[in-house]
């Protein structure tokens, strides 16, 4: 099995790219691949805990928790996240917080890298 | 011990869009990635500006006054300062009427590297030689 590292930059709301990235990460994990997700830019907003999953709105929390239960490593860019007013104490549990070099380190070990560009 | 080459391709204009700036800051983080890698492992980025991505690196920018943020010129200079290879597509410069003397250098910061203006064919070669290509 391989190692897939994905950089996810788009926001939770505004395009289907974010949802696509999470679905793909889940599918790859189900097949037994090692999957790393790096959140940067507007994607970092989705790490805030206690999102209410209303059926008319996109949500990140439910799917991120499911991915981590499958063994997917998720890390958010600390600078991008705090610049949007979200503190580490407000984060979904077990999501890692780190600097951009976390992404590069996961790229180093990856067989495939997908850069999902944002706004 | 392994070096992984990554090509960061910037194809969108700077300001009011975030990804082009993030391309530079992510590439710059190669300077500290070794703290998370095994001894001897490295990541080597190449930063390439193509298409509208070349519009944000002209010298003489002042982003502090209108936006209160650092300019993308400063980020480009920082990339040169840390000895990153930075390329700008020659054909796109001609298309937008940008000349080489409008590009910044970082001599004032002590950098030895300069921005390389190259044909797109060379940027294609950089992408072919990289293990991973990241489009911003």
gemmi code that builds the backbone of each chain (N, CA, C; Angstrom):
import gemmi

chains = {
    "A": [
        ("UNK", (0.834, -1.198, 0.000), (0.000, 0.000, 0.000), (0.878, 1.260, 0.000)),
        ("UNK", (0.316, 2.329, -0.493), (1.103, 3.541, -0.661), (0.802, 4.605, 0.380)),
        ("UNK", (1.540, 5.680, 0.239), (1.342, 6.832, 1.122), (0.853, 8.008, 0.277)),
        ("UNK", (-0.317, 8.513, 0.636), (-0.910, 9.649, -0.076), (-0.931, 10.859, 0.848)),
        ("UNK", (-0.323, 11.934, 0.387), (-0.360, 13.191, 1.139), (-1.135, 14.221, 0.335)),
        ("UNK", (-2.105, 14.826, 0.990), (-2.920, 15.829, 0.301), (-2.834, 17.164, 1.024)),
        ("UNK", (-2.567, 18.211, 0.280), (-2.658, 19.561, 0.804), (-4.020, 20.107, 0.438)),
        ("UNK", (-4.804, 20.473, 1.433), (-6.172, 20.935, 1.199), (-6.245, 22.415, 1.555)),
        ("UNK", (-6.509, 23.252, 0.558), (-6.480, 24.702, 0.760), (-7.849, 25.389, 0.651)),
        ("UNK", (-8.820, 24.828, -0.065), (-10.084, 25.561, -0.222), (-10.941, 25.539, 1.027)),
        ("UNK", (-11.846, 26.498, 1.110), (-12.723, 26.572, 2.259), (-13.793, 25.494, 2.238)),
        ("UNK", (-14.344, 25.290, 3.397), (-15.416, 24.313, 3.564), (-16.615, 24.667, 2.704)),
        ("UNK", (-16.912, 25.948, 2.635), (-18.029, 26.434, 1.838), (-17.465, 27.243, 0.672)),
        ("UNK", (-18.004, 27.046, -0.518), (-17.554, 27.860, -1.641), (-17.147, 27.047, -2.847)),
        ("UNK", (-16.802, 25.815, -2.637), (-16.500, 24.940, -3.767), (-16.664, 23.501, -3.308)),
        ("UNK", (-16.668, 22.604, -4.268), (-16.779, 21.187, -3.918), (-15.427, 20.543, -3.666)),
        ("UNK", (-14.363, 21.326, -3.800), (-13.017, 20.754, -3.719), (-12.725, 20.173, -2.330)),
        ("UNK", (-13.166, 20.892, -1.312), (-12.911, 20.427, 0.050), (-13.582, 19.069, 0.267)),
        ("UNK", (-14.862, 18.993, -0.126), (-15.608, 17.738, 0.051), (-14.949, 16.609, -0.752)),
        ("UNK", (-14.523, 16.944, -1.964), (-13.851, 15.948, -2.800), (-12.599, 15.413, -2.098)),
        ("UNK", (-11.827, 16.321, -1.523), (-10.581, 15.914, -0.865), (-10.855, 14.949, 0.282)),
        ("UNK", (-11.872, 15.259, 1.069), (-12.183, 14.389, 2.211), (-12.719, 13.028, 1.756)),
        ("UNK", (-13.549, 13.050, 0.731), (-14.085, 11.780, 0.206), (-12.949, 10.912, -0.340)),
        ("UNK", (-12.046, 11.551, -1.064), (-10.919, 10.808, -1.637), (-10.017, 10.257, -0.534)),
        ("UNK", (-9.798, 11.064, 0.493), (-8.962, 10.613, 1.615), (-9.594, 9.389, 2.276)),
        ("UNK", (-10.906, 9.430, 2.449), (-11.603, 8.300, 3.062), (-11.517, 7.048, 2.201)),
        ("UNK", (-11.690, 7.227, 0.892), (-11.631, 6.085, -0.022), (-10.236, 5.462, -0.017)),
        ("UNK", (-9.222, 6.307, -0.001), (-7.845, 5.794, 0.017), (-7.554, 5.061, 1.331)),
        ("UNK", (-8.037, 5.619, 2.445), (-7.823, 4.959, 3.745), (-8.543, 3.614, 3.779)),
        ("UNK", (-9.744, 3.563, 3.207), (-10.507, 2.296, 3.174), (-9.757, 1.217, 2.400)),
        ("UNK", (-8.998, 1.632, 1.409), (-8.223, 0.661, 0.619), (-6.930, 0.256, 1.305)),
        ("UNK", (-6.635, 0.895, 2.413), (-5.453, 0.515, 3.169), (-4.257, 1.412, 2.995)),
        ("UNK", (-4.436, 2.479, 2.237), (-3.317, 3.416, 2.059), (-3.126, 4.296, 3.299)),
        ("UNK", (-1.909, 4.705, 3.502), (-1.620, 5.709, 4.542), (-1.965, 7.077, 3.957)),
        ("UNK", (-2.754, 7.849, 4.683), (-3.206, 9.142, 4.155), (-2.881, 10.258, 5.147)),
        ("UNK", (-2.290, 11.312, 4.626), (-1.997, 12.513, 5.426), (-2.734, 13.700, 4.817)),
        ("UNK", (-3.409, 14.456, 5.649), (-4.100, 15.660, 5.180), (-3.501, 16.887, 5.836)),
        ("UNK", (-3.129, 17.836, 5.006), (-2.622, 19.121, 5.495), (-3.629, 20.199, 5.145)),
        ("UNK", (-4.081, 20.946, 6.133), (-5.021, 22.044, 5.909), (-4.285, 23.373, 5.960)),
        ("UNK", (-4.528, 24.179, 4.934), (-3.959, 25.516, 4.891), (-5.014, 26.459, 4.310)),
        ("UNK", (-4.766, 27.752, 4.395), (-5.718, 28.717, 3.846), (-7.082, 28.573, 4.500)),
        ("UNK", (-8.120, 28.739, 3.683), (-9.483, 28.718, 4.228), (-9.909, 27.350, 4.750)),
        ("UNK", (-9.229, 26.301, 4.352), (-9.579, 24.961, 4.855), (-9.413, 24.865, 6.367)),
        ("UNK", (-8.582, 25.729, 6.919), (-8.297, 25.619, 8.353), (-9.509, 25.966, 9.225)),
        ("UNK", (-10.451, 26.689, 8.648), (-11.654, 27.037, 9.417), (-12.411, 25.769, 9.834)),
        ("UNK", (-12.252, 24.728, 9.049), (-13.036, 23.513, 9.296), (-12.556, 22.713, 10.499)),
        ("UNK", (-11.480, 23.130, 11.140), (-11.003, 22.358, 12.300), (-11.679, 22.803, 13.596)),
        ("UNK", (-12.528, 23.804, 13.505), (-13.195, 24.272, 14.727), (-14.212, 23.231, 15.201)),
        ("UNK", (-14.163, 22.968, 16.483), (-15.049, 21.947, 17.062), (-16.463, 22.491, 17.254)),
        ("UNK", (-17.351, 21.579, 17.501), (-18.758, 21.881, 17.816), (-19.507, 22.492, 16.637)),
        ("UNK", (-19.176, 22.017, 15.423), (-19.944, 22.449, 14.258), (-21.303, 21.756, 14.304)),
        ("UNK", (-22.337, 22.509, 14.055), (-23.667, 21.917, 14.015), (-23.953, 21.463, 12.590)),
        ("UNK", (-24.209, 20.184, 12.438), (-24.404, 19.632, 11.099), (-25.855, 19.797, 10.663)),
        ("UNK", (-26.152, 20.974, 10.143), (-27.476, 21.213, 9.577), (-27.485, 20.667, 8.152)),
        ("UNK", (-28.584, 20.092, 7.772), (-28.618, 19.395, 6.486), (-28.481, 20.323, 5.277)),
        ("UNK", (-28.725, 21.605, 5.467), (-28.605, 22.535, 4.351), (-27.211, 23.150, 4.236)),
        ("UNK", (-26.282, 22.757, 5.102), (-24.956, 23.381, 5.112), (-23.864, 22.307, 5.144)),
        ("UNK", (-22.734, 22.671, 4.581), (-21.591, 21.761, 4.632), (-21.014, 21.726, 6.038)),
        ("UNK", (-20.441, 20.612, 6.370), (-19.764, 20.499, 7.660), (-18.449, 19.763, 7.470)),
        ("UNK", (-17.511, 20.070, 8.325), (-16.243, 19.354, 8.255), (-16.086, 18.367, 9.396)),
        ("UNK", (-16.575, 18.746, 10.536), (-16.245, 18.021, 11.767), (-16.569, 16.538, 11.709)),
        ("UNK", (-17.794, 16.226, 11.314), (-18.231, 14.827, 11.299), (-17.285, 13.974, 10.444)),
        ("UNK", (-16.927, 14.494, 9.284), (-16.097, 13.721, 8.359), (-14.637, 13.668, 8.806)),
        ("UNK", (-14.181, 14.749, 9.417), (-12.791, 14.751, 9.892), (-12.608, 13.738, 11.027)),
        ("UNK", (-13.568, 13.678, 11.913), (-13.496, 12.710, 13.011), (-13.496, 11.284, 12.450)),
        ("UNK", (-14.350, 11.037, 11.456), (-14.408, 9.697, 10.844), (-13.073, 9.337, 10.192)),
        ("UNK", (-12.473, 10.322, 9.526), (-11.182, 10.062, 8.872), (-10.099, 9.719, 9.899)),
        ("UNK", (-10.074, 10.468, 10.993), (-9.048, 10.196, 12.011), (-9.273, 8.832, 12.662)),
        ("UNK", (-10.526, 8.426, 12.775), (-10.810, 7.087, 13.314), (-10.301, 5.995, 12.382)),
        ("UNK", (-10.189, 6.329, 11.096), (-9.635, 5.386, 10.112), (-8.113, 5.422, 10.078)),
        ("UNK", (-7.522, 6.322, 10.853), (-6.072, 6.400, 10.900), (-5.468, 7.510, 10.069)),
        ("UNK", (-6.317, 8.317, 9.439), (-5.800, 9.430, 8.639), (-5.217, 10.489, 9.573)),
        ("UNK", (-4.012, 10.933, 9.263), (-3.400, 12.023, 10.035), (-3.849, 13.357, 9.446)),
        ("UNK", (-4.331, 14.233, 10.297), (-4.781, 15.548, 9.850), (-4.040, 16.619, 10.649)),
        ("UNK", (-3.518, 17.592, 9.920), (-2.789, 18.674, 10.576), (-3.223, 20.006, 9.965)),
        ("UNK", (-3.433, 20.985, 10.805), (-3.809, 22.312, 10.322), (-2.643, 23.279, 10.477)),
        ("UNK", (-2.556, 24.196, 9.532), (-1.522, 25.237, 9.602), (-1.865, 26.183, 10.758)),
        ("UNK", (-1.000, 26.229, 11.733), (-1.295, 27.012, 12.921), (-1.463, 28.506, 12.584)),
        ("UNK", (-0.582, 29.021, 11.732), (-0.660, 30.445, 11.396), (-1.960, 30.769, 10.672)),
        ("UNK", (-2.328, 29.925, 9.702), (-3.582, 30.157, 8.965), (-4.776, 30.077, 9.908)),
        ("UNK", (-4.721, 29.180, 10.866), (-5.866, 28.947, 11.740), (-6.044, 30.090, 12.739)),
        ("UNK", (-4.969, 30.457, 13.398), (-5.115, 31.537, 14.390), (-5.399, 32.878, 13.714)),
        ("UNK", (-4.946, 33.037, 12.472), (-5.242, 34.292, 11.767), (-6.735, 34.418, 11.491)),
        ("UNK", (-7.422, 33.299, 11.535), (-8.875, 33.303, 11.331), (-9.626, 33.282, 12.664)),
        ("UNK", (-8.901, 33.487, 13.742), (-9.540, 33.644, 15.042), (-9.874, 32.344, 15.749)),
        ("UNK", (-9.336, 31.249, 15.268), (-9.615, 29.959, 15.909), (-8.392, 29.551, 16.732)),
        ("UNK", (-8.603, 29.277, 17.991), (-7.508, 28.905, 18.880), (-7.429, 27.387, 19.017)),
        ("UNK", (-6.259, 26.942, 19.438), (-6.035, 25.493, 19.557), (-7.031, 24.848, 20.531)),
        ("UNK", (-7.405, 25.599, 21.553), (-8.349, 25.063, 22.552), (-9.744, 24.847, 21.966)),
        ("UNK", (-10.001, 25.442, 20.810), (-11.321, 25.309, 20.174), (-11.327, 24.240, 19.086)),
        ("UNK", (-10.213, 23.568, 18.917), (-10.044, 22.658, 17.788), (-10.708, 21.304, 18.036)),
        ("UNK", (-11.083, 20.654, 16.967), (-11.526, 19.264, 17.037), (-10.385, 18.434, 17.622)),
        ("UNK", (-10.715, 17.572, 18.557), (-9.690, 16.771, 19.236), (-8.910, 15.913, 18.236)),
        ("UNK", (-7.647, 15.764, 18.511), (-6.716, 14.907, 17.762), (-6.274, 15.489, 16.413)),
        ("UNK", (-6.816, 16.628, 16.014), (-6.246, 17.302, 14.845), (-4.944, 17.957, 15.288)),
        ("UNK", (-3.892, 17.720, 14.517), (-2.586, 18.266, 14.874), (-2.487, 19.731, 14.425)),
        ("UNK", (-1.691, 20.469, 15.128), (-1.391, 21.865, 14.764), (0.118, 21.968, 14.568)),
        ("UNK", (0.496, 22.536, 13.442), (1.932, 22.622, 13.198), (2.202, 23.696, 12.144)),
        ("UNK", (3.466, 23.834, 11.793), (3.867, 24.794, 10.765), (3.930, 24.102, 9.411)),
        ("UNK", (4.204, 24.879, 8.380), (4.149, 24.366, 7.006), (5.138, 23.238, 6.745)),
        ("UNK", (6.177, 23.179, 7.550), (7.150, 22.114, 7.296), (6.565, 20.723, 7.580)),
        ("UNK", (5.449, 20.670, 8.334), (4.763, 19.372, 8.537), (4.343, 18.821, 7.178)),
        ("UNK", (3.780, 19.693, 6.353), (3.332, 19.288, 5.006), (4.521, 18.795, 4.182)),
        ("UNK", (5.607, 19.554, 4.215), (6.771, 19.129, 3.435), (7.332, 17.795, 3.931)),
        ("UNK", (7.275, 17.578, 5.239), (7.795, 16.310, 5.760), (6.930, 15.143, 5.312)),
        ("UNK", (5.615, 15.369, 5.212), (4.725, 14.303, 4.729), (4.840, 14.126, 3.213)),
        ("UNK", (5.184, 15.196, 2.526), (5.471, 15.082, 1.095), (6.718, 14.223, 0.898)),
        ("UNK", (7.678, 14.405, 1.783), (8.936, 13.656, 1.645), (8.698, 12.156, 1.653)),
        ("UNK", (7.761, 11.719, 2.494), (7.533, 10.269, 2.629), (6.434, 9.758, 1.718)),
        ("UNK", (5.837, 10.639, 0.919), (4.665, 10.247, 0.132), (5.036, 9.600, -1.198)),
        ("UNK", (4.203, 8.639, -1.598), (4.303, 8.110, -2.960), (3.588, 9.023, -3.943)),
        ("UNK", (2.475, 9.584, -3.486), (1.711, 10.515, -4.316), (1.312, 11.732, -3.484)),
        ("UNK", (1.338, 12.892, -4.124), (0.914, 14.130, -3.470), (-0.177, 14.770, -4.314)),
        ("UNK", (-1.245, 15.153, -3.675), (-2.292, 15.908, -4.351), (-2.422, 17.269, -3.686)),
        ("UNK", (-2.220, 18.289, -4.464), (-2.344, 19.648, -3.964), (-3.703, 20.171, -4.401)),
        ("UNK", (-4.616, 20.301, -3.447), (-5.962, 20.785, -3.750), (-5.973, 22.281, -3.481)),
        ("UNK", (-5.842, 23.070, -4.533), (-5.657, 24.501, -4.388), (-6.903, 25.218, -3.913)),
        ("UNK", (-6.683, 26.341, -3.279), (-7.798, 27.098, -2.727), (-7.963, 28.448, -3.383)),
        ("UNK", (-8.514, 29.364, -2.611), (-8.862, 30.666, -3.160), (-7.611, 31.560, -3.244)),
    ],
    "B": [
        ("UNK", (18.789, 8.193, 3.549), (19.050, 9.584, 3.168), (18.511, 9.835, 1.766)),
        ("UNK", (17.620, 10.768, 1.663), (17.052, 11.043, 0.346), (16.681, 12.511, 0.237)),
        ("UNK", (16.871, 13.015, -0.960), (16.409, 14.363, -1.245), (15.185, 14.250, -2.149)),
        ("UNK", (14.147, 14.954, -1.799), (12.922, 14.953, -2.604), (12.769, 16.326, -3.244)),
        ("UNK", (12.765, 16.338, -4.567), (12.612, 17.600, -5.296), (11.131, 17.911, -5.495)),
        ("UNK", (10.756, 19.135, -5.179), (9.371, 19.561, -5.349), (9.335, 20.828, -6.200)),
        ("UNK", (8.430, 20.848, -7.165), (8.239, 22.047, -7.985), (6.967, 22.746, -7.537)),
        ("UNK", (7.128, 23.972, -7.072), (5.985, 24.803, -6.672), (5.654, 25.720, -7.854)),
        ("UNK", (4.510, 25.504, -8.457), (4.134, 26.265, -9.652), (3.074, 27.299, -9.280)),
        ("UNK", (3.454, 28.565, -9.385), (2.539, 29.656, -9.026), (1.911, 30.185, -10.307)),
        ("UNK", (0.616, 30.032, -10.418), (-0.047, 30.418, -11.668), (-1.181, 31.422, -11.452)),
        ("UNK", (-1.339, 31.877, -10.228), (-2.401, 32.854, -9.957), (-1.778, 34.162, -9.461)),
        ("UNK", (-2.458, 35.282, -9.706), (-1.899, 36.568, -9.244), (-1.922, 36.677, -7.728)),
        ("UNK", (-1.092, 37.570, -7.227), (-0.993, 37.781, -5.786), (-2.078, 38.739, -5.305)),
        ("UNK", (-2.253, 38.830, -4.018), (-3.179, 39.750, -3.340), (-4.645, 39.395, -3.611)),
        ("UNK", (-5.426, 39.435, -2.580), (-6.847, 39.100, -2.638), (-7.081, 37.673, -3.116)),
        ("UNK", (-6.014, 36.992, -3.261), (-6.030, 35.554, -3.426), (-4.887, 35.084, -2.544)),
        ("UNK", (-5.028, 33.972, -1.904), (-4.059, 33.601, -0.878), (-3.070, 32.537, -1.345)),
        ("UNK", (-3.467, 31.755, -2.328), (-2.666, 30.567, -2.624), (-1.280, 30.880, -3.172)),
        ("UNK", (-1.161, 31.976, -3.932), (0.163, 32.290, -4.487), (1.147, 32.626, -3.377)),
        ("UNK", (0.672, 33.363, -2.390), (1.516, 33.665, -1.233), (1.851, 32.384, -0.468)),
        ("UNK", (0.848, 31.518, -0.326), (1.075, 30.268, 0.401), (2.081, 29.377, -0.329)),
        ("UNK", (2.140, 29.499, -1.641), (3.145, 28.732, -2.381), (4.546, 29.119, -1.907)),
        ("UNK", (4.746, 30.425, -1.744), (6.075, 30.895, -1.340), (6.384, 30.533, 0.111)),
        ("UNK", (5.394, 30.708, 0.983), (5.668, 30.418, 2.395), (5.863, 28.913, 2.622)),
        ("UNK", (5.102, 28.112, 1.875), (5.306, 26.670, 2.008), (6.677, 26.263, 1.464)),
        ("UNK", (7.050, 26.842, 0.337), (8.372, 26.515, -0.217), (9.476, 26.939, 0.758)),
        ("UNK", (9.289, 28.104, 1.380), (10.297, 28.590, 2.335), (10.480, 27.639, 3.521)),
        ("UNK", (9.444, 26.890, 3.847), (9.539, 26.022, 5.026), (10.493, 24.848, 4.811)),
        ("UNK", (11.036, 24.719, 3.607), (12.054, 23.666, 3.413), (13.265, 23.909, 4.307)),
        ("UNK", (13.390, 25.152, 4.738), (14.518, 25.499, 5.608), (14.452, 24.801, 6.972)),
        ("UNK", (13.245, 24.469, 7.417), (13.089, 23.894, 8.760), (12.537, 22.480, 8.748)),
        ("UNK", (12.254, 21.944, 7.570), (11.606, 20.621, 7.522), (12.487, 19.520, 8.112)),
        ("UNK", (13.782, 19.749, 8.121), (14.690, 18.693, 8.580), (14.446, 18.292, 10.036)),
        ("UNK", (13.826, 19.185, 10.814), (13.541, 18.814, 12.207), (12.527, 17.679, 12.283)),
        ("UNK", (11.787, 17.450, 11.201), (10.780, 16.391, 11.189), (11.201, 15.190, 10.352)),
        ("UNK", (12.392, 15.236, 9.789), (12.858, 14.152, 8.914), (14.000, 13.381, 9.566)),
        ("UNK", (14.295, 12.224, 8.983), (15.455, 11.453, 9.431), (16.723, 12.205, 9.027)),
        ("UNK", (17.805, 11.895, 9.734), (19.085, 12.539, 9.425), (19.449, 12.340, 7.955)),
        ("UNK", (19.800, 13.418, 7.298), (20.238, 13.330, 5.912), (19.124, 13.511, 4.899)),
        ("UNK", (17.876, 13.386, 5.345), (16.758, 13.586, 4.420), (16.528, 15.083, 4.216)),
        ("UNK", (16.197, 15.434, 2.980), (15.969, 16.854, 2.666), (14.843, 16.997, 1.649)),
        ("UNK", (14.302, 18.188, 1.582), (13.347, 18.569, 0.541), (13.946, 19.773, -0.181)),
        ("UNK", (13.975, 19.697, -1.501), (14.510, 20.813, -2.280), (13.414, 21.384, -3.175)),
        ("UNK", (12.977, 22.590, -2.874), (11.925, 23.186, -3.709), (12.492, 24.005, -4.867)),
        ("UNK", (11.739, 24.020, -5.946), (11.962, 25.003, -7.011), (10.681, 25.800, -7.134)),
        ("UNK", (10.813, 27.109, -7.190), (9.641, 27.980, -7.220), (9.526, 28.584, -8.611)),
        ("UNK", (8.420, 28.292, -9.298), (8.262, 28.728, -10.682), (7.009, 29.588, -10.831)),
        ("UNK", (7.175, 30.758, -11.425), (6.045, 31.649, -11.669), (5.682, 31.577, -13.148)),
        ("UNK", (4.425, 31.247, -13.393), (3.942, 31.164, -14.776), (2.590, 31.872, -14.874)),
        ("UNK", (2.190, 32.175, -16.118), (0.878, 32.792, -16.332), (0.705, 34.042, -15.484)),
        ("UNK", (-0.498, 34.208, -14.923), (-0.767, 35.397, -14.113), (0.029, 35.388, -12.804)),
        ("UNK", (0.618, 34.280, -12.488), (1.433, 34.197, -11.279), (2.620, 35.135, -11.286)),
        ("UNK", (3.049, 35.538, -12.498), (4.226, 36.414, -12.572), (3.882, 37.860, -12.216)),
        ("UNK", (2.584, 38.172, -12.120), (2.173, 39.572, -11.937), (2.490, 40.116, -10.551)),
        ("UNK", (2.728, 39.240, -9.606), (2.877, 39.722, -8.238), (4.285, 39.848, -7.723)),
        ("UNK", (5.274, 39.738, -8.588), (6.634, 39.743, -8.048), (7.470, 40.918, -8.545)),
        ("UNK", (6.824, 41.912, -9.095), (7.581, 43.100, -9.512), (8.150, 43.808, -8.292)),
        ("UNK", (9.271, 44.503, -8.494), (9.899, 45.181, -7.358), (9.235, 46.535, -7.103)),
        ("UNK", (9.469, 47.051, -5.909), (8.919, 48.345, -5.544), (7.516, 48.287, -4.976)),
        ("UNK", (7.088, 47.098, -4.531), (5.731, 46.964, -3.991), (5.622, 47.592, -2.597)),
        ("UNK", (4.433, 48.064, -2.314), (4.130, 48.549, -0.968), (2.771, 48.000, -0.560)),
        ("UNK", (2.771, 46.843, 0.035), (1.510, 46.210, 0.425), (1.109, 46.568, 1.839)),
        ("UNK", (2.056, 47.130, 2.588), (1.755, 47.468, 3.982), (0.701, 48.580, 4.054)),
        ("UNK", (0.880, 49.611, 3.250), (-0.032, 50.757, 3.351), (-1.476, 50.384, 3.009)),
        ("UNK", (-1.715, 49.775, 1.852), (-3.127, 49.502, 1.524), (-3.711, 48.277, 2.223)),
        ("UNK", (-2.898, 47.267, 2.431), (-3.436, 45.999, 2.936), (-2.957, 45.646, 4.341)),
        ("UNK", (-1.878, 46.278, 4.788), (-1.335, 45.947, 6.097), (-0.651, 44.606, 6.148)),
        ("UNK", (-0.169, 44.151, 5.005), (0.513, 42.839, 4.968), (1.845, 42.976, 4.226)),
        ("UNK", (2.686, 41.973, 4.433), (3.952, 41.958, 3.704), (3.696, 41.772, 2.212)),
        ("UNK", (4.565, 42.343, 1.409), (4.400, 42.226, -0.041), (4.896, 40.875, -0.529)),
        ("UNK", (4.377, 40.469, -1.674), (4.875, 39.227, -2.273), (6.292, 39.430, -2.801)),
        ("UNK", (6.667, 40.677, -3.046), (8.062, 40.966, -3.410), (8.985, 40.543, -2.270)),
        ("UNK", (8.583, 40.862, -1.046), (9.407, 40.504, 0.113), (9.547, 38.985, 0.232)),
        ("UNK", (8.440, 38.284, -0.013), (8.510, 36.825, 0.052), (9.456, 36.271, -1.028)),
        ("UNK", (9.357, 36.861, -2.228), (10.246, 36.417, -3.314), (11.705, 36.655, -2.932)),
        ("UNK", (11.967, 37.803, -2.310), (13.338, 38.103, -1.885), (13.804, 37.131, -0.792)),
        ("UNK", (12.885, 36.796, 0.106), (13.244, 35.828, 1.150), (13.592, 34.468, 0.553)),
        ("UNK", (12.885, 34.112, -0.514), (13.190, 32.842, -1.191), (14.612, 32.867, -1.750)),
        ("UNK", (14.987, 33.995, -2.327), (16.352, 34.120, -2.849), (17.366, 34.090, -1.708)),
        ("UNK", (17.003, 34.721, -0.611), (17.912, 34.789, 0.537), (18.261, 33.403, 1.077)),
        ("UNK", (17.291, 32.480, 1.006), (17.558, 31.133, 1.529), (17.987, 30.178, 0.408)),
        ("UNK", (18.505, 30.771, -0.664), (19.121, 30.011, -1.753), (18.157, 29.108, -2.508)),
        ("UNK", (16.911, 29.513, -2.569), (15.963, 28.735, -3.357), (16.112, 29.089, -4.834)),
        ("UNK", (15.880, 28.130, -5.690), (15.872, 28.399, -7.125), (14.503, 28.950, -7.513)),
        ("UNK", (14.509, 30.168, -8.045), (13.266, 30.844, -8.417), (13.290, 31.106, -9.929)),
        ("UNK", (12.218, 30.714, -10.595), (12.144, 30.847, -12.053), (10.895, 31.642, -12.443)),
        ("UNK", (11.039, 32.416, -13.496), (9.889, 33.142, -14.047), (9.831, 32.834, -15.539)),
        ("UNK", (8.625, 32.577, -16.025), (8.445, 32.181, -17.425), (8.680, 33.371, -18.361)),
        ("UNK", (9.626, 33.194, -19.261), (10.031, 34.267, -20.191), (8.870, 34.660, -21.108)),
        ("UNK", (8.172, 33.680, -21.638), (7.079, 33.982, -22.575), (5.973, 34.784, -21.886)),
        ("UNK", (5.689, 34.426, -20.632), (4.627, 35.158, -19.923), (5.067, 36.571, -19.583)),
        ("UNK", (6.349, 36.769, -19.332), (6.837, 38.138, -19.102), (6.642, 38.983, -20.356)),
        ("UNK", (6.936, 38.408, -21.499), (6.746, 39.144, -22.758), (5.260, 39.430, -22.982)),
        ("UNK", (4.430, 38.444, -22.623), (2.982, 38.592, -22.821), (2.419, 39.736, -21.998)),
        ("UNK", (2.939, 39.895, -20.781), (2.429, 40.945, -19.905), (3.269, 42.226, -19.957)),
        ("UNK", (4.277, 42.247, -20.790), (5.100, 43.449, -20.928), (5.976, 43.736, -19.726)),
        ("UNK", (6.385, 42.686, -19.042), (7.255, 42.853, -17.870), (8.687, 42.560, -18.292)),
        ("UNK", (9.589, 43.454, -17.901), (10.987, 43.279, -18.273), (11.799, 42.799, -17.070)),
        ("UNK", (12.967, 42.258, -17.388), (13.802, 41.674, -16.316), (14.191, 42.698, -15.259)),
        ("UNK", (14.364, 43.962, -15.696), (14.771, 44.972, -14.710), (13.632, 45.340, -13.754)),
        ("UNK", (12.455, 44.837, -14.000), (11.334, 45.066, -13.081), (11.251, 43.982, -12.001)),
        ("UNK", (12.071, 42.953, -12.154), (12.055, 41.880, -11.158), (12.985, 42.224, -9.997)),
        ("UNK", (12.612, 41.823, -8.808), (13.457, 42.167, -7.650), (14.674, 41.251, -7.541)),
        ("UNK", (15.682, 41.735, -6.853), (16.734, 40.850, -6.374), (16.836, 41.074, -4.870)),
        ("UNK", (17.682, 40.316, -4.233), (17.785, 40.439, -2.772), (19.223, 40.715, -2.370)),
        ("UNK", (19.893, 41.461, -3.234), (21.290, 41.810, -2.928), (21.388, 42.611, -1.637)),
        ("UNK", (20.394, 43.472, -1.412), (20.415, 44.301, -0.197), (20.291, 43.455, 1.068)),
        ("UNK", (19.789, 42.229, 0.917), (19.659, 41.330, 2.069), (20.848, 40.379, 2.169)),
        ("UNK", (21.704, 40.426, 1.153), (22.874, 39.565, 1.160), (22.708, 38.283, 0.377)),
        ("UNK", (21.652, 38.210, -0.403), (21.416, 36.988, -1.173), (22.351, 36.907, -2.375)),
        ("UNK", (22.733, 35.696, -2.681), (23.580, 35.482, -3.847), (22.769, 35.052, -5.057)),
        ("UNK", (21.659, 34.399, -4.808), (20.827, 33.918, -5.916), (20.028, 35.055, -6.531)),
        ("UNK", (19.703, 34.865, -7.805), (18.844, 35.821, -8.511), (17.708, 35.064, -9.176)),
        ("UNK", (16.669, 35.803, -9.517), (15.549, 35.187, -10.223), (16.008, 34.807, -11.631)),
        ("UNK", (15.642, 33.599, -12.044), (16.003, 33.117, -13.370), (14.823, 33.282, -14.316)),
        ("UNK", (15.011, 34.055, -15.364), (13.985, 34.169, -16.406), (14.281, 33.104, -17.456)),
        ("UNK", (13.346, 32.185, -17.617), (13.626, 31.020, -18.475), (12.436, 30.733, -19.387)),
        ("UNK", (12.687, 30.095, -20.516), (11.573, 29.675, -21.382), (10.703, 28.633, -20.656)),
        ("UNK", (9.455, 28.562, -21.048), (8.552, 27.611, -20.403), (9.071, 26.178, -20.538)),
        ("UNK", (9.791, 25.915, -21.617), (10.329, 24.560, -21.810), (11.227, 24.160, -20.638)),
        ("UNK", (11.936, 25.135, -20.081), (12.799, 24.811, -18.927), (11.968, 24.549, -17.672)),
        ("UNK", (10.875, 25.273, -17.535), (9.988, 25.021, -16.386), (9.359, 23.635, -16.514)),
        ("UNK", (9.035, 23.247, -17.739), (8.532, 21.880, -17.959), (9.579, 20.853, -17.524)),
        ("UNK", (10.824, 21.134, -17.831), (11.904, 20.215, -17.459), (12.028, 20.121, -15.929)),
        ("UNK", (11.882, 21.258, -15.266), (11.933, 21.266, -13.790), (10.806, 20.392, -13.231)),
        ("UNK", (9.633, 20.502, -13.831), (8.501, 19.693, -13.371), (8.758, 18.203, -13.606)),
        ("UNK", (9.379, 17.901, -14.747), (9.678, 16.494, -15.046), (10.690, 15.924, -14.062)),
        ("UNK", (11.629, 16.738, -13.658), (12.685, 16.260, -12.758), (12.231, 16.195, -11.298)),
        ("UNK", (11.158, 16.895, -10.972), (10.664, 16.897, -9.593), (9.899, 15.604, -9.309)),
        ("UNK", (9.991, 15.152, -8.071), (9.179, 13.992, -7.690), (7.724, 14.403, -7.547)),
        ("UNK", (7.504, 15.598, -7.018), (6.138, 16.074, -6.831), (6.004, 17.490, -7.388)),
        ("UNK", (4.893, 17.744, -8.060), (4.599, 19.065, -8.607), (3.348, 19.593, -7.917)),
        ("UNK", (3.446, 20.797, -7.383), (2.328, 21.382, -6.644), (1.901, 22.681, -7.325)),
        ("UNK", (0.654, 22.716, -7.755), (0.127, 23.898, -8.444), (-0.623, 24.794, -7.470)),
        ("UNK", (-0.251, 26.037, -7.471), (-0.916, 27.021, -6.612), (-1.577, 28.093, -7.469)),
    ],
}
model = gemmi.Model(1)
for chain_id, residues in chains.items():
    chain = gemmi.Chain(chain_id)
    for i, (resn, *xyz) in enumerate(residues, 1):
        res = gemmi.Residue()
        res.name, res.seqid = resn, gemmi.SeqId(i, " ")
        for name, pos in zip(("N", "CA", "C"), xyz):
            atom = gemmi.Atom()
            atom.name, atom.element = name, gemmi.Element(name[0])
            atom.pos, atom.b_iso = gemmi.Position(*pos), 0.0
            res.add_atom(atom)
        chain.add_residue(res)
    model.add_chain(chain)
structure = gemmi.Structure()
structure.add_model(model)
structure.setup_entities()
